[in-house]
Amino acid sequence: MTSTPASAAQQGIWINERIAPLGSVHHMPFAVRFDGPLDSAALAAACADVADRHPALALTVRERDGVPLLTPGPPPALTVRDTTPERLPGELAAASAEPFDLAAGPPVRFTLLRTDPAHATLLVVAHHIAFDGTSTDVFLTDLAACYAHRTGGAPAPAATDGSLAHTADLPEPDARTIAEASAYWADRPLPGPTVLLPGLDTGAGDAVGVGPGAAVDFDIDPALRTGLADTAEKLGVTFFELLLAAVHTLLLRYGNERPAVTVGLGTRTPDAADRIGMHANELPVVTTPEPGTPFSEFAHAVRAELRGCYPHRRVPLPRAVRGVQPGSALAPVILTYRRRIAPVTFAGVRATIDWTLFPGTARGALRFHLLDGPDRLRVLLMHRTDLPSPVRADRVGAHLRRLLASIAAAPGTPLADLPILDETERAPLRGPEPAPDASGATLPALLTRSFAAHAARPAVSVGEQTLTYAELATAATGLARRLTAAGVTPGTVVAVCAERSAEMVAAVLAVTLAGGAYLPVDPSYPAERVALVLADAGTPLALAQRSTARLVEGHGSTILLDDLFTGDVTGGADGPPLPSPTPDDLAYLIYTSGSTGRPKGVEVPHGALAHLLLAFRDTLAAGPDDVWLAVTSLSFDISALELLLPLITGGRVVIARETDTRDGRALAALVGRHGVTHAQATPSGWRLLLDGGLDAPALVALSGGEALPLALARRLRTRVARLWNVYGPTETTIWSTAAEVPPVPDGITIGRPIAGTTALVVDPAGHPVPHGVTGELALGGAGLARGYRGRPEQTAERFVTDPVTGARHYRTGDLARVRPDGALVCLGRRDDQIKLRGHRIELGEIEARLQDHPAVAAAAVAVRGDDGDPVGRMLVAYPVWRPEAPVPTSAELRSFLTLVLPDAMVPGVVHPLPALPLTPNGKTDRAALPEPARGTTEFAPDTVSPDDDPGPDDGWDELAAGIAAIWCEVLDLPAIGHHDDVVDLGAHSLTITQVAARIRDRLGVDVPLHVFYEESTTVATVTDAVVLELLAEEA
């Protein structure tokens, strides 16, 4: 029996199928649909004739000493079955996915499915190890000729030599060819394991793996196909090169700064042109396009990159580049292109060819399969459906069609400006229409109306003190008159520096009623920061208590609040009308952290604040029976909602004392004692409440200020009546979107815009990105602040006016994407996005995955170290353990993360904390995260020393020596160290299978091939794997 070595590409396929189950990913099904009186016997004979002409259709793949050999095997025979039109699609799918036994053969199946005497479908399923795209053309041409001969209409085709010589590309690439390929790829960027695509979560799974899938297919309009061909000719590139450049452009528009596409390249020689076999290899094409580059120029750059691969197309990338592991996909995105021959004709019947059927298994995240000609350009988008957040292939198809039309119309357009979106995706998401009473509303007008309607009802409770609306109105109005007498007019900024008390609430209301803008000053802030804020704001007046007055000294005059409710210091409740500010007048000035280290003041007008309050009044159906718990610092803008919403709707606000805000048990007790119906807090605050025993089945909870982890949402949702996840930056007035969390959530979104608000996800140039693609969230509508006080340049940078629509919006710096249902998913800060070893990483995504672990209550992630450190820059995880859960080791936690994150996103160091450091506003204080503990076994990155002893057991020394001898034999080495990385010594996928085979033959242990690729492969790691297998057998 004559055997032929498998080619390098065939070896790769064979090894991949041994490393992990690949389903039907290497199946190549196609079909011929016959309409007319088909001669089934003649067709069966014709199939046999074709198999006889092409030995690849009857080969087997046998292993000898770890090397796959191609050996003649049994020929395929036609199977004929009757079916119905209804059952036909299911039978085609099932037969396409049926596995092959390559060792037994054959690598192809012929099945004729007859639905009635005049209609039948021939399904051909070939394994890629023996078949490539051109083989389809060869097979159909020969089958038609052999069928014509068998039906008596033509002579027999000329005979072939019947050898396996043309089954694959032989001989193998020699050492010089591999060295040249290695030198070429050494200067080229290689694809990463992740990609940004509509709908795809970069942490959802292995984007270069395989799994169950689906396909979206469509035809490109023939006129567009012609236009694209003309454009390619004018640009001086091939049609395929133009299409490849278009796919790279699409990936760039999806946010991929370095688009990478695996392309299938033919390797046939002229003497194999009419032979069936496997003559193809896949290599990556990686580009770094600038958004402003014209497409016409970029197409030439892609052409140059693609053609640079051609001299090295017979060398598989893992053979040329150290560290590239075998796999079914070199990059998450794959492009295959096939030129189709003219339709073949079968004597006496009409034949329609389905050139490609989807086999049921997809590889990578997305595969563009292009079938060109002879009468149409057909596109199949194959994608995996087993990922938690799969690609929206339908949207990709729509974008591709629009992009191709844009290229044909104006190929000189910059890449960033080529239209790819329809009107739905270009338009911002819009919240409901504002309430009728929102037009022209201001906070003073809303308060005045509420004071009159609810005079006798309780308004504010602090400790044992409760004030009615009448009492609160008298104090606030009287103080407002004092303020106007002191010179406060609409727009005057008045500082409010008070402990958490009824006086604090009255002071805020008084400034508002006087027409001024309140500036909250937290007494717990450092004096230096307070002084900076007061100086920047230019406040002429401050309201304070005796205990806080020292903080505002030297910044204008001060009015004390201590006797506001006990003495006759209100200035009289009766008097001339107070000023009536307009919606454009300033309501409050609040300072946030600045990127320069100096706080910056955000100016929020009355119209924006009233819009927010009325939007949540309607969203929550807020009314007089509501009791709100106020726990937030006045210097955190969300305090305005919990203080003011109840007061404009006739409800009551319960002010938590400063000491209580840090005591979960005290806060939970307040909820119970006062019958609190509504409360808002940051996720950190809700953890505090839950740990304090919160169980409030009537409570409506609002969580915002930072990302709400899914685990926390599930825990909190069981303790409250309703849970809302709310989102919004200070610059768009507290909250801009809201999502009610269902009783059993399976994911967290920030929902949709609230009334009068718009949301748009944009790219760095400000263009809307497709739904499902990550971009920067831009917010517009009635909630927009004026800008930053005294900082016109920063205001112009962040508050942007669309030159086309004239709409103004705020660029939040937050990353987001739009889900298929229209909800927004927030993905962390743009400035939390880091690059580490060439990989773009979202810290917030890692934190979310960490908090999915049952032992993790909270977590933060940061980058520590620098390139000068021995281990360089690294990701550090800071988990806070749940008290009741078993604590995992660092290795166990990292193993958990490897299931859901690419390796580049798994922290190298785990540094547990008793609690995360928080800012005064209750958010995680990243700057305060400590340097990780190093030099300990538990928290240092996993390392081994080259001087480590192989082990205390002499039996394993002997075993290791035997394994080392096998490596020396296969790699032709005189000696090998216990901890030498065999890849550095020349090992590749085929030599690894040879080593595995010799270990099996000599030691009787079948080491799974995936073991060799999970970490650095050394004698020590392989010895450990053999020991584990031996122990498993003994057990």
N, C-alpha and C positions, 0 to 999 in steps of 0.2 A: 504494500500500500504506500503510495507516494504522498509525502507530506511536505507542506511549504510553510516556512515561518510566517507568522502574522506580521503585517506591517506595523510601523510605530503607531499609526492612528487606530488600527484594529486592536493593538495591545491596550491602548488607552480605553477603548470601549469595554474590552473584556475585563480589565482591572476594575473599572468603575462599577461594573455589575457584581463584582466579587466583594467590593468594599461595603456596599450598602444596597438594599433593595431599590430598584429604579423603576419598577412597574413596567409600563409600556413606552417609556420615554424614547427608546431606540427603535420603536416600531415605525415603519413607513407604509401606512395603508393608502391605497388608491383604488378606484373602482371604475368599471366600464358598464354602463347601463345600455342594455340591448333592447331595441324595439323592433320586433319582427320575428320571423320564423328561424330562431337560432338552432343550429345543429349541435346539440350538447356533446355528442360523441366526437364530432370533429373538433370541438373546442377542447375537450379533454386530451385528444391526441396532439393538438397544437401546443397545449401547455407542456406536455411531455417533451415535444420536440424542442421547445425553447429551453427547458431545463437541460436537455441533452447538449444543446449548443453552448450553454453557459454553465460551466462547472461551479461557479459561485452559488448557484441556486441549490446545489446538492452537497454542499460541504458540511463538515462538522468542525468544531473547535475543541481540540483535546489538549490537555496539559501534559507537558513532559518536563520534569525538574523545574516547575514554576514558570515555564515558557509556553505560551499558547501556540499551537500548531494547527494549520488548516489541512484537513484530511478529507478525501472523498467520502461521501456518505450516501444515504438513501435519497433518491430523487423525490421531489414533491409530486403529489397526484391531486387531480381535481376532485373536490368533494361537491356533490350536488344535493341541494335540499330545497324542498318546497316551503313557501312561507306565504304571508299575506302582506298587502301594502302597509297595513297598520303595524305589523310586527317587524317589517324590514329595517327601519332605522335602529331599533334596539338590537337586532341581530347583527347589523353591521358594526355597531359600537362594541358589542360583546366580543365578536370575532376579532376586531382590531386590537383589543386589549389582551387577548388570550396569550399567556406567556410562551416563550420558546425555550426548548432545551437544546442549547447550542452543542452540547457534547453528543447528543443523540442525533440532531439534525432532523429534517432540513431547516435552513434559516428562512424559509418562505412558505406561505400557505396560499392555495388557490381554493376559493369557495364560490360556487355558483348558486345564487338564491333566486328561485323562480317564483314569481307572484301569479303568473297565469301563462298559458301557452305562448303568448306573444310578448311577454315582458320578463326579463331576467337581469340580474346584476352580478357581474363577476367582481368579487372582492379579492384583491391581492394584498397580502400583508407580508412585507419583507423586513428582516432585521438589518439594521444599519451596518452591522459588521460585515455584511456581504453585499451591500446595496447602497447606492448614492442617488442623488437627484437625476443625474444623466442616465442612470440605469433605468429609470422609469421610461424615458424616451426609447431607449434601446429595446426594452422588454415589449412595449406596445407595438413598435415597428415590426419586430420579429414575430410577435404573436399574430398580428394581422396577416403577415406573409405566410406563416405556417397554417393558419386557419384557411386562407385562400387555397393553399395546396391541398389540405385535407378535404376541402369541399369540392375539389376537382377543378378549381378555376385558375390554378397557376402552378408552375413547377416548384419543386422543393428548393428552399434557399440554399445557397452554397454552404458547404460544411465548414466547421471550425476545427481548430486543433484539439479541443477538448481538454486542455491542461489548465492547471490552477495558476499559471504564470501571470495572467492578466487580472487576477482576482483582487490584487492589492498593489500598492506602490512598493516595489522591491528593486534593488536591495535596500536595507535600512540606511538612513543617513549615516555617513561615516563621521569619524571624530572631527575632521576638518569642517565639515558642514555644520555640525553641532556647535563647534567653537565659533564659527562665523555668526550663527544665529545668536549665540550667547552674547557676543560682542555687540550685535545690533540691539538686542533687548536691554542691555545694560544701560543704554542712554535713553530709554523710553519709559514714560510713566506707565504703570500697570493699573488695571482696574481695581477698585475697592469692592468690599462685600455688600455695600448698600447702594441704593439709588432712590431718588425722589421721583415718584410717579403719582398721578391722581389716585387718591384713595389709599395708597400704600403707606402703612406705618413702618418706618425704618427699623423699628424694634420688634416688628411683628413675627419675625422668624428668619429662616435661612433664605436670603434672596437669591443665592446661587445654588440652591438645592433643587429637589424634584418633589412633586406631589400631585394629587388629583387636580385636574384642571378643566378649563372650558375654553372655547374659542369664539371670537367674534369675527365674522367675515363680511366683506363688502367688495364691490367693484369700483374702481376709479372710472369716472366718466370718460368715455372714449375721446371726447374732444380735449379734456384735460390731459389725458395720457399723451395725445399728439402734441399738445402745447408744451408739456414737460420735455418730451423728446427734442422738440425744436430748441427749447431753452438750453438743454444740455449741449446740443451741437454748437449753439452760438457761444456758450461759455468755454467750449473746448474740453469738456469732460464727458465720460460715458454716462449712459442713462443710470446705471447702477451707482456710479459715483455721486450723481446728483441725488438719488434717493437716500444714499447713506449720509450725505451732508444734511439732508432734510431731517433724518432721524436724530442726528447729533444736534441740530438746531432745536428740535422739539425737546430733547433732554435738557438743553440749556435753558429753555423757557420754563421748564419744570423746576428750575433752581439748581441744576447740577452744574457746578462751575467747571468740572472736568468730565465731560460726557465720555462714557466708555461703552463700546458696542462690540460684542463678539460677532465676527463675520465668518461665514463658511466660504472657504476658498477651494477651488478645484485643483487637483494635482495630477490629472490624467496626462499621459503622454500620447502622442499621435497614434502609436500602435495599439492603444487601449481605447480608442475613441468609440468603437462599436462593441465594446465588451461590457457585460454586467460585472460590477465589482464595487469595492469601496475605495474611491480615489478622491478623498476630501480631507481637509483638516480645518480646524477653527482657530483663529487668532484674534486678539483684541485690537481694536483701533481706538485710541484714546486721543482726544483733542482738548485744547485749552482755549476756546473761542472767547473773544472780547465781544460784549453785547453790541458795540457800535460798529463792528465789522460788517461790510456789505456781504450779502449771501454769495454773490458772484465771486468775491475774493475768498470767502471761507470754503466754497466748493473746491477751489484749487488746493487749499491747504489739506482738505480731507483726501483729495486725490493723491497728493504727495505722500501722506501718511499711509494710505492704503497700498500704494505701489511700493513703498519701502518694505512692506511685509512680503511681497511676492517672492523675492529670492530665497526666503526662509520658510516658505509655506509648507514644506514637507516635514519640518521639525516641530513636533508638539511642544507647546510652551513649557510644560513641566520638565522636558528634557533639556531645554535651553536655559531656564532660569531657576536658580536655586531657591527653594522655599515655596515654589508654586506647587500645590498639591494636586493630584488627579481629581477631577470632578466633572460633572456633566455639563457645567457652564463655567466659563472663565470670567464672565461678568454677569450681572443681573439682567442685562438686556442683550438679546441675541437678534441678529438679522440674517436671514437666509433668503437668497434670491435665485430664482430659476427661470431661465428662458425656455419657453415651451415650444415644441415643434408644431408644425401644422397638424390638424386633427387627422388621425389615422382612420382608414375605412376598413370595415369588415364586410366581406362578400355577402350580399343578400340581406343584410340587416343594417338598421341605423344604429350607430354607436355614439353615446355621449360619455365623455370622460370627466370624472371627478379626480383631478390630478392629485389632490391631497385631502385625506380625511383626518380629523383629529383623533389620535389614538386613546385619549382619555387621561394621559399623564402629561404634565407640563414641566419644563425645566427653567430655572431662573425665575425672575419676577415677571418678565414679559418677553415674548418672542414675536418679532415681525417676520412673517413668512410671506414673501412676495412672489407671485406667479405671473410672469410677464408673457403675454401673447399666447397664441398668435392673434387672437381676436379681442383680448381684454387684459387689463392689469388687475389681478385679484389680490386682495390683502387678507391674510388671516392673522389675527392677534390672539396668540395662545398665552394663557395666563393661569397661574395656580389659584385654586379656590380653597386650599387648606390653610392659607394664612389668615390670622384673625382679622386683618384689614386688607383684603385683596385689592389688586389694581382695578380701577374702573376702566376696563378695556373699551367699553362703548364710548367713553369720553375721549380716550386716546385716539380712537378711530375718527371721531368728529374733528378733533384738533388737527390730525394729520391731513385730512381732506382739505380743511381750510388753509393749512400751511402750504400744501402743494399748490393750491390755487393762487395763493399770494406770491409764491416763488415764480410761477409761470407768468403772472401779471407784471411783476416788478422785481426781477432778480437782483437789482442793485440796492434794494432796501436793506438797512441795517438789521441784523438778526433780532434785536430786541423790539423792532417796530413791525415785524411781519405779523399781520393779523392772524390769530388762531382761535379767537373766542367768538361765540355767538352773543346775541344781545342779552340773553339770560345771564351768562357768566360775566359779561362786561358791567352789568348793572349792579349797584350795591344791594345788599340785603336791607330790607326796610322793616322797621317795627310798625305796630299799629298806629293809626292816626291818633294824635293827641286828643285828650278829653276836651269837650267844648269849652270848659271854663279855664283851659290852659292858656288860651290866647290873651296876651297882655297881663297875665297873672304875675304877682310879686309876693314875696313872703309876708311883708307887712299887711297886705290886703287879705291874704289867707288867714293870718293870725287874728286880725280884727274881726273877721267874720266868725271864726271859731270862738273867740272870747264872748261874743254876744250870744251865740247859740247854746253855749254849754257853761254858763256862768257858775252854776251851783255844783257842777260835777268835779270830781277830783282830777287834778292836772298833773301834779308832781309829788312823788314820795321819795323821801331820803331818810333812812333810818326810821325813827318814830314820827317824823314830821310829814304831813300831807297838806298840800296847798290846793285850794280850789282854783278853777279858771279865773274867778273874780279876784281872788287874792293875788294870783300871779299877774293878772292884767294890771291891777292897781300898782304893784311894785314895778313892773317893767315899764309901764307908761310913765309913771312918775320919774323913774330914772332916765327915761328917754328925754323928758323935758329938761332935765338937768344937762343932758348931753347937748341938746340943741342950744341951751343957754350958754354952754361952754364953747360954742362955735361949730358943732358937728353939723354938717350938711350932707346931702347925697354925695357919696364917694369918699367921705372922710374915713380914714382907717383908724379904728379904735382897738387897742390891744385888750384882750380879756385874759387875765392871769389869775385863776382862782382854783382852789381845791374843788373836788367833786362835791357839789352841794346844790341846794336850790338857788343860792345866790349866783352860781355859775350859769344856770339856765336863764335866770332873769336877766343877767348881764348880756347874754347873747341876744335875747329878745329885745332888750332896751336899745342896743346898738342898731338892730334892724328897724325898730319902730322909729328911731330918730333919723332914719335914712342913711345911716353910715354903713360901713363894711367892717365886720368883726375880724380881728386877727387873733386866732387862738394861740396862747402861749402856755405850754405845759410846765407847771412849776417844778417838775422833776428833771427838766432839761438842764444841762450845764449852763452856768451863767454866761459863759463866753458865747455859746450858740444863741442864747436868748438875746444878748446884746447885738450880735450880727443881724438877727432877724429884725429887731426893732429899728436898727439903723437903716437897713435896706428898705424897710417899709415906710420909714419916715412918719411914724405915728406921733401925733401931737398930744394924744391923751390915752390913758390906760385905766381900766377897771381892775381892781385887785383887792385882796384881803390883807389884813395886817400881816399875816404869815407869809404872804407872797410879794408884798409891795417892794421889798428890797431888789427883786429881780428886774423891776421896770423903772427903778430910780434913774434919773438922768436922761429920760426919753420922754419929755413932755410932762404934763401934769398928771396926777393920779387921783381918782375918786375911789374911796374905800367902800366895800360892799357889806361889811360885817353887820351893820345895823339895818340892812335893807328891809327886813321883815319884822323888826322889833321896835324901831323908833320912827319918828316923824321926819324922815330924811328923803322922802320920795319926791319932794318938790311939788306935790299936789297932783292928784289924778286928773283934775279938771283944768282946762286951759285951752289956749288956741289949738287949732288942728296941727297935728304933727306933719312933717313933710311926707309926700307920697313919691317915693322913688319910682323910676320907670324900669321896665324889664332890662334895659341896657345898663342901668346903674349897677355899681359894684355891691354884691351881697356879702362876700367874705374874701379874705386874702389868706391863703394857707401856703406854708412853706414845705417843700419836699427836698430830699437830698439831691444835690447837683453833681454832675459828672466831674466837675472841677474841685469838688470838696466843699464848695460854698453852697448853702441852701438857696433855692430859687423860689420866688413867690408866684403862685398861680392865682390869677384874678378871675373869680367866678361871678358872673352877673346874676341879678335877681331872676331874670327870665329862665336861665339855665337851672337854678336851684328850684324854682317853682315847677318847672317841667319835670324834674326828677321826682319831687314829692308827689305830684299828681299822677305820674306814671305808676309809681308803686302803690299809691292809694288804690288805683283801679286794678293793678295786677294782684294785690293781696286782699282786695275787698276790705280795706281797712276802715274801721268805724269806731263809734264811741265806746263799744264794749271791749276794745282791745287794751291790753296792758303790755307795754314794751319795757324790756330790761336794757338799760344803758350801761355798757361796760367799757366803752372805747374812750381812749384819751381824746380830749377836745381837739388836739393837734392832728389827729387822724381824721381825714375828711369824712369817713363813713359815719362819724359821730353825729353829723348833721341829720342823717336819716332817722336814727333811733331817738334823737331828741325832738326833732321837729315834726316828723310824720304823725306821731300820736297827737301832738298839740294842734295840728290843723284839721284833725278829724274827730276831735272830742274824746280821744282816748287818754290814757294815763301813762306817764313815763316813770319808771322806778330807777333812781340813780344809785348805782353800786358805789360804795365808798372805795377810796383808793386801795385800802388794805384788802378789801373783798375781791377786787379785780384779779388778784393773784392767787386766790384761794378757791379751788374748784368746789369744795364742800360748801363754802359760804355762798357762792353764786347759785349752786343748786338749791340751797335752802331759800334764797330770795325768790327763785322761781316758784317754789311751792308755797311760800308764805303769802306772796302777793297775787298768786294766780296768774302769773305771767303767760301771755298768749303769744308774744312775738319776741324774738331775740336774734341779734346778728353778732357774729364773731368771726375771727380768722380761724382756719383749721386748728392752729395751735390753741386758740381759746376754747374751741369745742372739745379738744382732747382734755383740756383742763377740767371742763365741766363734766365730761363723761367719767373721767377718773375720780371726780368728786361725787359720783353717784347720781348724775342727772337721769331722771326717768320721768318725762313729761308728755304723756300721751295727747295732750291738747295743744302742745307748743308748735308754732310755725317757726322754723329755724332758717336763718339766712347765713350762708357761709361765703366769705369773700376775702379779698386782700392778698391771697396767695392760692396756689393750686390746691384743690380739694382731692386728696388721694382716694382712690376707689375703696380701699379697705376702711378708711375712716368714714366715708359716706355710708357704707353698708352698716357699720356699727352705729352711727348716729341715727340713721333712718329708722332703726328699730326702736328708738327711744323717744321719737317725736311724731307729731301728727303729719307734718309736711316739712320737706326740706328743699330749699332753693339754693342753687349754686349761682352766685352773682359775680359779675366781673365789671371792672371799669377803672381807668386811671383817674387820678385827681383832675387832669386836664379836661376831662369830659363830664365832670360833676358826678363823682361818687360811683354810681353803677350805670353801665350802658347796655349790658345784656343780662339775661336771666334764664335759667333752666330749672324746672322743677325735677327733682330727682325721684324716680319711681320707687315703689316699695322694695324691689329687689333689683338694684342697678347692676348693669353689666359693663358700664362705661360712664365716664364723666365728660360732659360738655359744658360750655359756658352759654349754651342756648342761642337765643335769637335776640336781636335788638329790642329794647323796650320802646314804648310809644315815642314817636317823634325822632327816632334815632336811626342812623344808617351805619352799615358796616361793610367794609370792602377789604379784601386781602390782596396786597400789591407786591410787586417785585421791587428790587432796589431802585429802578428807574421810575417807580410810581405807577406802572401799568398793572391793571388787574391780572391776577394769575387764574388759571383754571380752577374750578371747584375741585377739591380734593388735593390740591397742591399747596405745599407750605409756602407762606409768604408773610409779610408784615401786616398786621391788622391796623387798618385806618378807620377811624370813627368820625362820623359827622352828625349833623342835626342840631336840635334845640339845646343839647346839653354842652355844647362847646364852650370852653372858657375863652376869655379875651386873649390870653397869652401869658407870658412871663413878665412880671413887673420890672420895668426898666431894662429889659433885655430884648431889644427888637431883633437882633440877629438870631438868637435861639428861638424866638417866637416864629420868625419866618422859616426857620429850618424845620420845625415840627408841626406848625399849623400851616397847611399847604392849601392853596386854591387851585382847583383843576382848571387848566386853561381852556378846556373844551366846554365843560358844563358850568363853570363858575362856582361850583360847590366847594365849600371849605371843609377840610377834615384834618384830624389830628393823627399823625403817625405815631403809634403807641410804642414802637420798639418791641412789641410782643409778637411772637410767631404764632400763626394760626392757620387753619385750613377749614374749608366748608365741607361738611359731610353730605352724602347724597340726600339726606332728609332736610337739608338746609340749616342744620345746627352747626355752630362754630365749635371747634376743638382748639383749645389754647395749648401751645407746645413749649411754653417757656419764653424767656427773654432772648431777644436777638443778641444782647451782650453776654448772655450765659452760653452762647454758642462758641465753642472753642475748637481749635484744630490741634490734634495730637497725632504725631507721626503720620501726617498727611490725611488723617481722617477728620471729617467735620462731625462734631459731637454736640448733642444737646444735653446739657447737664440735667435739665428738668425731666427728660425722658428716662435717664438712669435712675433718678430719684423716685419716679413713679414706679419703675419696675422693682426697685428695692422695697418699696412699701407694699408690694404685692406679697412679699414673704410673710408667712404667718407669725414669725417672731419679731418682725420689725414694726414698731409703733410709729416712728417718724424717721426721716432720713434726709441728709444733705450730701451733696457731692461737690468736690472742688478739685482743682489741679494744684499740685504741690511739687516743689523741686524745680530745678532748671537744668538746662542742657549740660551744665558743668558738673552735676551730680553724677556719681557712678551709675545710678540707675536712670538718670535723666528725669524729665518731667513725667509725672504719673497721675492717674486718677485716684483719688482717695474717697472712700465711702465713710460716712459718719452716721451709723445707725443708732437709734435709740431702741433698746429691746423692750418688748412687752413683759411686764413682771411675771405673768402667768405662763409664758411660753418657754420651751427649751431653747437655750441659746445655741445657735449654730457656730461652728468654727468658721474661720475666714475662708477656708477652702470650700466648705459646704455652701456658704453664702455665694461665693463666686461661681460654684457649679450651678446653683439655682439660676444665677443671672445668665450663664451661658446658654440656657434653654430659650431665652427670650431676647438676648442682645448679641450683636456681633462681638467677636473677641476684642476688637479695638475699643469697645464701650464698657468692658468689664473692669471695674476698679482693681488696681494691683495691690492696694493696701486697704484694710478695713480697720477703722479706728472708732470703736464704740464710745458713745457719750451718754451720760445720765440724762441729759436733756439738750436740745438744740439751743444755741444762743439766739435770743430774740431782740429785735429792735423795740423801741418804746411803742411802736404801732402793732406789735405782735407778729411781725414777719421774721422769717429766718435771717439772722445777721451773718451773712457769708464771711464778711471780713473778720468776724470774731471766731471763726472755726479754727481750732488749734492746729499746730503742725502735727503730723501723724507720728505716733510712736514707732520708732524704727529700731532695728537691732534685736527684735524679739521674734521668737518663732511664730507667735500667734498673728502678729500684725505686719510682719515684713513680707515682701514679695517672695514667692517660692523660688529658692535658689538651691543649687547643689554645688559642692566644691569638687574640682577635678581630683583633689587629694583624698576624697572620701574613701573609706574602706568599703570593698564590695559588700560586706555583710559578715555577721559573726558566725554564720553557719557555714562550715567548710564544704558541705554538700552543694550549697549554691555557688561556691567558688568553682567547683568542677563544672557545674552546669554553665556558668558564665563563660568559662574557658571554651567549652564546646560550641557555644553560640558565637563567640568571638572567632573561632576557627571557621565557622560557616561564612561569616562576613568576609573574612580574609580570602576565602576561596572564590566567592562570587565577585568581589571587588578587585581581586588579584592584588592583594596587599601583603606585605611581609608581616605586619603586625598591626594591632588596633588597640587603642586605649579603652578602658572601661567606660569612660564618659565622653569619648570622641563622638561628635555628631556625624553620623554616617553620610548625611547629605553633603557635608563639607568634603567628604572623601570620595564623592562621585556616585553615591546611590541615587537611583531614580525609581519610578514606579515598577518597571520590569524587574530590576535587580531585587527590589523588595519582595516581589512575588516569588522570585527564585529562592530567596532566603527563607520565606515562609514555607515553601515546599520542602526544602531540605530539613528544616526544623520538624516538620510533620513526619518525614520519612525516617529521620534518625532518632528523634525523641518521642515520637508518637503523640505530639501535641499540635493541635490545629489552632494556631494563633489567628484570631480574626484580623483581616487586613487593616481594618480601621484603626487598630491599635498603633500601627506604624505611622499614622498621620495625625494622631491626637496631640502630640507634643514632640519635642526634640527627640529624635530616634537615636538611641545609643545602645551599646551592649547591655547597660544596666536596665534601661527601660524594657527592652525585649526580654531580658531575664526575668524581670518582675512579672511581665505578662505570662510567661511560661509557668512561673510558680503559681500564679493565680489559676491558670487552667488546670494544673496538676492538683491543686487543692480542691478545685471544684469537682474534679473527677473522683477524688477520694471521698468527698462529702456525699 
